[in-house]
Amino acid sequence: MPAPLEGIRVLDFTRFQNGPHATVMLSDMGADVLKVERPGSGDPGRALGRRPDGFSGYFEALDRGKKSITLDFGGEEGRKIIHQLVEQADVVTENFKPGLMDSLQLGYEDLKKVKPRLIYAVNSGFGPTGPWADKGSFDIVAQGMSGAML
């Protein structure tokens, strides 16, 4: 029996916990997830809790089952490669501060020209609009602001 998301292709730009957790669930359900990592160090999660043998349980838990590439997508050549990947994708995911992908000409308005039926999934700490939209956030910030750390 095929997995529920078999045949769905996801281009994953997410980092840290919330995005990789979402896309690992898509992978677990059969989606083909291609994680785009920065050249050099890759995803920051690769270094968290890394043992001397190179294994990182954090990275394995959140990125198992995914394929990975490293790509500098800030320049014209990187954008061309991303456009080629988007042509084959069904979903793009990112969790940068609002506006970053737009500034790189890789936001939804840019990528829907490449693939009109593209699903563009975004997650940010404080949402796309409002007085805190441009601020970064992590779990510890949400816990502190909500009072959960008391």
C-alpha positions as CSV (number, residue, x, y, z in Angstrom):
1,M,0.0,0.0,0.0
2,P,1.5,3.4,-0.9
3,A,2.2,6.0,1.8
4,P,-0.4,8.9,1.9
5,L,2.0,11.5,0.5
6,E,3.9,9.3,-1.9
7,G,4.6,11.3,-5.1
8,I,4.6,14.7,-3.3
9,R,7.8,16.6,-3.6
10,V,8.8,19.1,-1.0
11,L,11.6,21.6,-1.3
12,D,12.6,22.4,2.3
13,F,14.5,25.6,3.3
14,T,13.6,25.3,7.0
15,R,16.1,25.3,9.9
16,F,15.9,24.7,13.6
17,Q,13.0,22.9,15.2
18,N,9.6,24.0,13.9
19,G,10.3,23.7,10.2
20,P,12.3,20.5,10.1
21,H,9.8,18.9,12.5
22,A,7.0,19.6,10.1
23,T,8.9,18.4,7.0
24,V,10.1,15.2,8.7
25,M,6.5,14.3,9.3
26,L,5.8,14.9,5.6
27,S,8.8,12.6,4.9
28,D,7.5,10.0,7.3
29,M,4.2,10.0,5.4
30,G,6.0,9.3,2.1
31,A,6.8,12.7,0.7
32,D,10.1,13.1,-1.1
33,V,11.7,16.0,0.9
34,L,14.8,17.8,-0.5
35,K,16.4,19.9,2.2
36,V,18.4,22.9,1.0
37,E,21.4,23.6,3.3
38,R,23.9,26.4,3.3
39,P,27.4,25.6,1.9
40,G,30.1,24.9,4.4
41,S,28.4,24.1,7.7
42,G,25.0,22.8,6.3
43,D,22.0,22.9,8.6
44,P,22.7,24.3,12.1
45,G,21.1,21.2,13.5
46,R,24.0,19.1,12.3
47,A,26.2,20.6,15.0
48,L,23.8,20.3,17.9
49,G,24.9,17.6,20.3
50,R,27.3,16.2,17.7
51,R,29.3,13.2,18.9
52,P,33.0,12.7,18.0
53,D,31.9,10.2,15.3
54,G,29.8,13.0,13.7
55,F,26.4,11.7,14.7
56,S,23.8,14.2,15.8
57,G,20.7,12.8,17.3
58,Y,19.0,16.2,17.0
59,F,19.6,16.3,13.3
60,E,18.7,12.7,12.8
61,A,15.4,13.1,14.7
62,L,14.4,16.1,12.6
63,D,15.9,15.3,9.2
64,R,15.7,11.5,8.8
65,G,14.4,10.3,5.5
66,K,15.2,13.6,3.7
67,K,17.7,14.1,0.9
68,S,20.0,17.2,1.2
69,I,21.9,19.5,-1.0
70,T,24.0,22.5,-0.2
71,L,23.3,25.6,-2.3
72,D,24.1,29.3,-2.1
73,F,20.8,30.6,-3.2
74,G,21.6,34.3,-2.7
75,G,22.9,34.8,-6.2
76,E,21.7,34.4,-9.8
77,E,23.1,30.9,-10.3
78,G,21.5,29.7,-7.1
79,R,18.2,31.2,-8.1
80,K,18.3,29.4,-11.4
81,I,18.9,26.1,-9.6
82,I,16.1,26.8,-7.2
83,H,13.7,27.6,-10.1
84,Q,14.6,24.2,-11.7
85,L,13.9,22.4,-8.4
86,V,10.6,24.3,-7.9
87,E,9.5,23.1,-11.4
88,Q,9.6,19.6,-10.0
89,A,8.2,20.4,-6.5
90,D,4.7,20.5,-5.2
91,V,5.5,22.3,-1.9
92,V,8.2,24.8,-0.8
93,T,8.7,25.3,3.0
94,E,10.7,28.0,4.8
95,N,10.8,29.5,8.2
96,F,13.1,32.6,7.8
97,K,12.2,36.0,9.1
98,P,9.4,37.4,7.0
99,G,10.7,39.0,3.8
100,L,14.0,37.2,3.5
101,M,12.9,35.0,0.7
102,D,11.3,37.9,-1.0
103,S,14.5,39.9,-0.8
104,L,16.3,37.0,-2.6
105,Q,13.6,36.9,-5.3
106,L,12.5,33.4,-4.0
107,G,9.3,34.4,-2.2
108,Y,5.8,33.1,-3.1
109,E,5.1,35.8,-5.7
110,D,8.4,34.9,-7.5
111,L,8.1,31.1,-7.3
112,K,4.4,30.9,-8.3
113,K,5.6,32.3,-11.7
114,V,7.7,29.2,-12.0
115,K,5.1,26.8,-10.7
116,P,1.6,28.3,-10.5
117,R,0.1,25.4,-8.4
118,L,2.9,25.6,-5.9
119,I,2.1,25.3,-2.2
120,Y,4.3,27.8,-0.3
121,A,4.3,27.0,3.4
122,V,5.8,29.6,5.8
123,N,6.3,29.6,9.5
124,S,7.8,32.5,11.5
125,G,7.9,33.3,15.2
126,F,5.6,36.3,15.1
127,G,3.8,36.0,11.8
128,P,4.1,38.0,8.5
129,T,2.6,41.3,9.8
130,G,2.5,43.4,12.9
131,P,4.9,45.2,15.1
132,W,7.1,42.1,15.9
133,A,7.0,40.5,12.4
134,D,10.6,41.3,11.7
135,K,11.9,39.7,15.0
136,G,13.3,36.2,15.1
137,S,12.0,33.7,17.6
138,F,12.7,30.3,19.0
139,D,11.0,28.0,21.5
140,I,12.6,29.6,24.5
141,V,11.3,33.0,23.4
142,A,7.8,31.7,23.1
143,Q,8.0,30.0,26.5
144,G,9.3,33.2,28.1
145,M,6.8,35.5,26.6
146,S,3.9,33.2,27.4
147,G,4.8,32.7,31.0
148,A,5.4,29.0,30.6
149,M,8.9,29.4,32.0
150,L,7.7,30.5,35.4
